[in-house]
Every structure is written in structure tokens, then in C-alpha cells.
Amino acid sequence: MATTDKTVAMSAIEDPVPHKAPLLSVPQDRKERDKLRGVIRDYVSSTKLAPPLSIDELRKHADSVITISGSSKAYRDFITVLVENELWRETVAEIPYERRILLLPQCLRSKKTCPAQMDELGLLCEQCGRCPTGDLQSEAEKLGYSVLIAEGTTVVTNLIERGKADAIIGVSCLSVLERAFPHMAAGAIPGIAIPLLTNGCEQTTADLEWVREAIHLRTNNQSLHSVDVERIRSEVESWFAPEALRPILKSANNRTAELAVEWLCRSGKRWRPLLAVCVHRALASSEEEGILLPIRKLAIATECFHKASLIHDDIEDADDFRYGEMTLHKQYGVPIALNVGDFLIGEGYRLIVECGAPTERTVRMLAVATEAHRNLCSGQGEELLWKKDPAPPTTDEVLEVFRHKTAPAFEVALRLGAICAGGDESMCQMLKTFSESLGIAYQLHDDIEDHRGTLSEEKARQLFEQYRNQTLRSLNSLTNATLRNLLRKAATKIVGTLQPAK
């Protein structure tokens, strides 16, 4: 039975049908299509391309493939799609079927003979056998896919924004696929796109063998498991209710601790505790998954460090409001606010010591937190000194401050989660590299959206795209597929996308 979030089902048949649907710029001979796919697989492998790539980058590589293969330039868009497919093929294969969506178009059917009705999600296929849609839908749903039979890019965008898809396999005409590229790239959603062989509003054709191959694509990695980020986010958020925090922060009859609890409970995106828990869940063995208290304390520790830095940052920047409310120093004065911030730092270190992890892991986690604490203060200090210097900082100096000021908070969260779950030093080094790019991209995004910062908007946008893609590409060296998929999804949520420049 189809789930509520179905994927777009497209009519796809390989053999020509009596009606004369217009041909697309797609090779009509299967051997030619397969040959091109082989050339592209070799090209992507030999050039060591890694996703994500922008549409302009994809087109440049498509032009190179045309030169190598001697294909017609009329097939440029088709080849662009194939390059994108090959970039994401292994990633799609790693994602469980139940976290994939199959998008099929309505145009595979004949409107005159199709008995299916429409609802707000798309076509409700009756699997009558008059077109291939029903068979494709049934085959995919038996594997665990969600299947939706609809048209246009709005469906893809909505599914991505609602976190319903970790991977998309879509059948459509080239123009629709091309319009969907920016949305999938923005969300770093891996996908396999299968262009229709013919165009038109009904009884279009597609390569059924290719569609089925994509549906069944999977890895031999038996250790791969899915981590539900949205469910974890909800769980983490519940830890920051006053009644949940007080026992952990031991705040009975302590007014400073009560102010700390109040500050921790204020609004926030909770990215850092979320990252810590997600990494732990992705790495922990089945025996360790049930041990919730250690990682819960560590997750809260990361938020203690973060919220302490915000108190101090607000004082240093003379900000009056945070989260739409008065900052702590405006409410209670600078001395009390400073003391609450220092108290939260102390609580963060205490929670690491008392989390219950083995001694060797605890020592490593304290070293990580200490290093990050020093780096954050160095970055903040450099930014404060800029204000006393009449000469504006260079681009490299700005990026270095971002690397020290913002990246450490993400790094602490990721590495604490990894070490708690038994992650080795090589994994922690990879997470450090990932965190640096993520922190810079996050700060650039924040400055652009808030219309502040020392870089011009054009330069900041250019650097944002560079570091956002660098963040995602840094995951390619990660051998744990579950963690790689999870961090890709988390990173795209954290750095988001930019609104077009005005």
C-alpha cells in the first residue's frame, strides 16, 4: 500500500507506442544510452569528481564527455543528468529503501482510458495494467519506497523541505529534471534521474529496465542503518525544559544555577546537542545504543558551552536582545551575566567528567573541549581587536576568525559524540576538517542573512558556496555510510541556502 508521502510515478515503457509523442534530446537506442553511461562512469572515476556540483559545473563536465565520446551536442542536457546520476549513485545505494522516494509522472498513462483519480498528492493509481505506472509503484513499495505520481518541481521541493526524503529516484522529462537540480543540490539530496524518451502530456515512454535498475540499487554494506534526525531533534528539545534540566544541573536552592537553567531553556536551534547525539547514534553498537545518560549529559554540555559564549558575546558586542528577548546582561547587569556564563562553562566540563564514559574516553573529550574553548576565545578576541583597528581585515583574516570562533562549537559536539561511541582518532580528525568548513559556511550564511559582516555581499556569497560544498565533499573520505549520510543531511539543515541577492 502506498504511504501518504508518495513519490512521483511516471509512465514508462520502452517500446514505441502508436501515438506520436515528440522525441526528447535523448538517445533513442538503448545501446547508445548504455555506452554513454559507461563513458561517464569511467570519466567520473578517473577525474575523481565528488558531489555536490553546481549546474554550471555539471554542464562543463558534460561538454568534456561530449568531446571524449563524440556524442551529439544535442544530448548535452541528457549527459548532464547522467553525470549527476553517477556522482550520487554510490550514495543512493547506501540509503535504505524506506528512506527513498520514487517520483513518477502522470504522463505515462492515457488520460482517456486511465481510471485513476487525483488527490492533493497526485495520481491514485489503480494498478489496472493499462500503463507501466502500477507495476513500477507496486515493485517499489514492496521494497519500502514511498511513491508519488505527480508533476513539477514543487513536489520535490516540499518533500526535501519536510525531511521526507534521503534520496530521490525520479522519472520525468529533461526540462523538469533540470529545474529540480537546484533544489536537490541545495538540500544535498542524492538522486537518480531518468529522463523520458519521448515528451508530451500523456502516453510518454521511458526505459523501464533503467528505472527498475535504479529502484533496486543498493549497497552490500550490511552495517548501514538509518538515523531519524527529526525524531532525535524532538527528543533533544525535550531535554531543555526546566524540569528536565534542573536535576542534571543540580540547581536546587542555587539562584545562579536557576538563571543558567532559564538561559539554557530560551529559544535556540540546538544544533550542537543534536549533532552530538546523531553522531553517537550513528556510531554506537547495538549494546551501546541503550545507554542514553552519557550522551545526554554530553549533549547538554555542548549547549552549556554555546550558551555561555552567547552571554559573553552579547556583553562584548553591547547587544540588547537575543531570541527576541532582552539579553541576560540587560536584565541582570554585566557582573551577574558574566558569572552565569562562567558557571555554564564549569557545568559543561563537569558534565563531561560525570557523563559515565570510560576514563580514557573522558580524558580525550576533556582535551577536545579545552582546545575548542581556547580557539573560540582566540577567534572572538581577534574580532574584538578589529574594532580598534582602522584598517579593515583581509578576507583571509576574516575566514581565520570564523575558523576559530564558530567551527569549534560544531567540532566539540561532533567529536564528543564520536569519542563517547568509541570513534578513533582518524575519525575525529575528519570531523575536525568537516567542522571547520561547516563553521565558516554557517558564519558566512549568518552574516549575509543578517546584512552584516566585513566582506562585501558578493564576496561572502561566493565564499559561502565554496565552503558549503567543501563541507559536503569532506564527508567523502568517511567510511561509515550511516554517519556520512547523517552529516550530509545535518549540514544542509544547518547552513541552509541563501535567498537570491537583491
N, C-alpha and C positions, 0 to 999 in steps of 0.2 A: 504494500500500500504506500502511496506517495505521502511524504511528510508535508507539513504546512509550507515549509520553505522549499518549494520545488525548484529545480533548475530548468533553464530554457530548453525545451525539447525541439529539435529541428527535424524536418522531414528530410530523410537522406536515403537515396537509392543510387546505386552505381550505374545500372543500365539506363540508357536513354528512354524517355517516355514519349508517347505520341505528340504531346503538346510541344510547342516550340518556345521554350524558355530561353531568354538571351544568355549567351555564354559569358562567363566572367574571365578576367585575365588570369586564368588558372589552367595549367596544362591538362588537357582532356585525356591524355594517355596515362594510364596508371604507371607504366614503366618509367615514363619521363618524370612523374612525380616522385617515385621511389628513388630514382637516380639523383634527383636534386636533394632529397632528404639525406642521402648518403654523403653527397659532397659537402653539405652543410654540417653534418655530424663531424666529418674529418676537419673541416675548417675551424669550427668552434673548439675542437680538441687541440689542434695544432697552434692556434692563436691564444689558447688559454683564456678565452673570454669568460667573464663571470657576471652574473646578474646583480643588480638591475642595470639595464641600459636605457637611455632616453630614446625616443622615437627617431631623433636625428642620428644618434649613434647606430641604431639598428639599420637605418637606411644606408649609411656609409658601408656597413659590413655587407649589406645586400648587394651593393654595387660591386664590391670585391668578389662576391660569389658569382655574380653575372660574368665578370671578366674571367674567372677561373673555369667556370663551367661552359662558357659560350652560350648561355641561355639568352632568350629574347628579353630586351628591356621592358617589354610589356608585362613580364612576370615579376617586376620589381616588388610590388606590394605583396604578392604571394610569397616571394623569397624572404621578405622582411618578417612575415608571420612565421615562417619556418625557422629563421634564426632565433626569434624569441622563444619558440617552442623548444628548440634544442638547449637553450640556456637554462630553461626551467625543468627539463624532462626528469633529471635525477631527483630534483626536489619534490616534484609532484609524486614521483614513485614512492617517496618516503612517507607521504601523508596518508593516514588511514582513510579507507573509502568513506567512512561515515562523516569525515570532515571535508569531503569534496562535494562539489555541486556540478551537475551536468545541465548545461543550458542548451536547450533545443529550440529551433524556430518553429513558428506555426506554419510556415510556407511549404513544408514538405507534404502537406495534405492537399486534397482538393476541397475547396470550400463548398462545392455543390454536393458532394457525397459524404462529407465528414459529419458524423452525428454528434461530435463533441460540443459541449457548452463552454462558455467562458466565465471566469470569475475574476476577482480583483488581482489574482496572482498570475493568471494566464489561462491556457487551454486545459480543460479537464478531459484528457484523452480517455476514450472508452476501450482502447486496445482492440478495435474492430478488425484490424488486419488490412485495412484499405491502403495504409501507408506504413513506412518503417517506424514511425514515432512510437507506437505502442510497444513494439519489440525492444527498441532501444531503452525505453523507460523501464520496462519490466526487468531487463537484464541488469541495468544499473542499480535499480532499487534492491534487487536481491543481494547485491554486494554491499549495500548500505548507503549508497548515494542519496542525496536529495535531488529531485529532478523538477525542473521548471520549464514549461513550454510557453515562451513569451518572446517579445520583440524589443529591440532597442537596448541602449546602454544604461537606462535608468535602473533596470532590474539589477544589473551587475553592480552599479554604484551603491544601491541600497543594501544589497547583501554584504558587500565589503564593509560598509559603514556600521552595520549591525553586528559585525563579527561572526556572521553565519558561515563564512567560507574560509578555509585554509588553503584551498586550491580550487580552480575552476577549469572545467573542460567545456568548451563552447563551440557550437557549430553555428555558422552564420555566414553572411556574405562579407566580402572583404571590407566594404565601407563601414559596416557595423563593428567588425573586429578592430579596425584601425581606430575608431572612436573610443573603443573600450580600453585601448592600450594605456592612455594616460592615467585612467582611474586605477587600473591594475598596477601600473608602475608606482603610482602614488602610495598605494597600500602595500607595495612589495608582495602582491598576491601572485604566487606562481600559477601558471596555467598552460594548457594546451589548446590552441585554436585551430579549428578545422574549417577551412573556407569551403563554401558551397561550390559545386562545379558549374551550376547554372543559376541564373538570377531570376527574379520575378516574385509576384505576390503569392503564388501557390504552385504546388507540384514541382518544386525545385529539386535538384539532385545533389547528392554528396557521396563520398567514398565511404561506404558502410564498413568495409574492412578496417579502414583507418580509424573510424570512430570507435569501433569495438576494441581495437588495439589500445587506444588512448584510455578507454574506460577501464580496461584490465591492467593497465600499467601499475606495477608495484615493485618494491624492493625485496630483496631476500633477507633484509635486516629484521630478525625476529625480536630484537630487543626494543624496537621502536614502540613507543606508547604515546597516547595523546594527553596533553595537559590543558584543561579547560581554564583559560585565563580569566574569563568573565566570572566564573564561579569562584575562583580564588580571589579575584578583586572584591567580590561581595563579602567573602569570609574575612579578608584583611580589614575591610572597612569596619566590620563589626568589632574589631579589637580596639578601635579608637572611640568607643563610647565610654563615658566617665566610669560607669560601674565595672567595665571590663579592664580599664587601665589602673584604677586605684589599687587593687591587690598586687599588681605587678610593680607599680612604682612605690608601694609601701607608704601611702600618703596620709595615713591616719594621724590626725592632730598635728599636721605639719602644713602651715599656710603656704610656704614656698612650694612644696610638692603639689598642693592644690592648684596654685597658679600654673604650675608646669602641666598638670593634667588638663586644665582649662585651655591652655595654649595648644597642647597636642590635639585636642578634640576639635579645634577650629578647622574650617574647611581646608582642603588640600587634595592634591591628586593621588597622594600615597604611592607615587611611582617607585620609590626606593624600597619600602617594605614589600610591595608587590613583586619587584624583581628578585628580592632575596628568597621569597617563598617559591616563586616559579622555578628558579634555578635549582633549589633544593628538591622540589617535586620531580623535576626532570632527571636529576642525577641519583636520587636516593633509591636504594634497593627496596624490594617489597617489604623486607623486615624493618627497614628504617622509616618507611612512609608513614607508619602509625605514630611515630614519635613526634608529636606536634609541638610540645612546650619549648624545646630548644630553639627551633626555627622561629617560633612565635616571639620569643624574647629577643632574638637577633633582629627580626624584622622591626620590632618596636625600637630597638637600639638605633637602627638606621634613621628612623623618623625623629628620635631624640636629637641625634647629631644635626639632622637637617633643620629642624625647627629651632634649635639653638642658634644655628648660623643665621637664620632669618631674623631673630631678635637682634643680634649684633649688627646685621646688615642694615636693618631699619634705623637703628641708632646712628650708625656711621653715615647713612645717606639722608638722615633727618626726614624720613618718610612718616607721614601721619596715619596712613591707612594700609591695611593688609587684609586681603579676603573680604573687602567691603566693610571692615570694622576698624576701629581705632587700634593702632599698633600698641604693643604692650607698654612701651616707654611713655606713650602719650597718656595711657590710662593710669599707670602707677609710678611714673617717673623713671629716669635713667638708672639710678642705683639699683632699684628693685628689679627692673627688666634685665640688667646685666647679671644680677645674681641668679635669676631664673634660668637665663641662658647657660651660665656656668653649671648650675645644678643639673640641667638636662644633659650636658656633656658628661658629667660624672655618672649620671644614671645610665647613659649609653655604655660606658666602659664597665659599669657594674653588671649590667645585663649580659654582656659578653662573657665576663668571668663566671657568672652564675647560671649560664644557659644549660649546663649539664653535658656539654660536649667533652670528649676525651681531652686530657691535658695537652697533648701535642697539637691538636686542632685549635684549642683555646689560645695557646701561645701564638700560633700563626695568625689567628683572627685579630688578636690584640695588635700584632705588628702591622697588619693591613690597616686597621683603624687609626693607629698612631701616624703612619706615613700619610694617609689621606688627610688627617687633621692638619698636619704641618703644611701640606701642599695647598690646602684650601686657604689657610691664613696667609701664605705667601702670595697667592693669586689675588686675594682681597686687598692685601697690603699694597701691591703694585697698582691696583686700580685706584686706591685712595691717594697714592702719591701722584698719579696723573693729574689730579685736580689741582695740585700745587705747581704743576709744571706747565708753563705757557705753550710749549711745543706739543702738538698732538702726537699720540703714539702711532707707530707704524703698524701696518697690517700684521706683520709677524709678531709684534709685541702684543697686539690685541688677542691674537689666537693663543699666544703663550699664556696669557692671563686666563682665558677661557679654559685652557687645558688644566690649569692648576685650580681654578675657582669652582668650576661646575663639574668637570669629569670625576673628581674624587668621590663625590657623593654617590654617583652611579656605580663607581668601581667598588666602593665599600659594600654596597648592597649585593652586587653580583658575587664578589669574592667571598663574603661571609656565607652566603647561601651555598656556594660551591664547596668551600672548605668544610662546612658543617656536614655536608653529604659525602665527604671523602674525596673531593676533587684534588687532583695532583697539581704540582707547581706549573707544569706546562699549560694546563687548562687555565689556571689563574692568570698566567701571562697573556694568554689570548683574550681573556675577559678584560684585562687592563687595556690592551690595544683597542678593543671594541668600545670600552668606556670613554677613552679619550676622544674618539671620533664622535660618539654619541653626545658627550657633554658639549663639545664645540658646536655641533649641529643644533642642539637644544638651545644653547645660549644665543646663537645667531637667529634662530626662529623667534625666540622670545623678544629680542631687541627689534627685529623687523616688525613683528605684530604690534608691539607697544610704541612703535615710531620713536625709538631712542637708540642710542649707541653711537660709537665714534666713527664707524665706517659708513660710507655712502650706501643708500639702499641697494643700488645696482650691484655694488661690490659684495655686500652682505648676502644678497640673493644668490649670486654666483658661488660664493663660498659655501652657503647652506646646501645647495645641490651637491657640491663636491663632497662635503663631509657626510651628508646623509647617505649618499651612495657608497662612500668609503666605509661607513658604519656597517652597512649590509654586506658589502663584499668581504669585510674582515671575518665574517662568520664562515666563509668557505673552507677555512682550514680546520674548523671544528668537526671532529669525527662523530660526536654524539648527535645523531639526527634529531632526536626529540628536543634537545637543548637548542640546536641550530634553528629549528622551525619556530620554537617558542620565542627566542630572542629576536628573530626577524619580525615576528608579529608585534612583540612588545616595543621594539624600536620604532616601528612605523606609527604606533599609537602615541609614543612619547614625543617624537619630533614632528609628527603630523605633516601637513602640506601648507604651502603658502597661498594666500589669496593673490590673484593677479595684481601686478603693480598698477597704481592709478596713473 
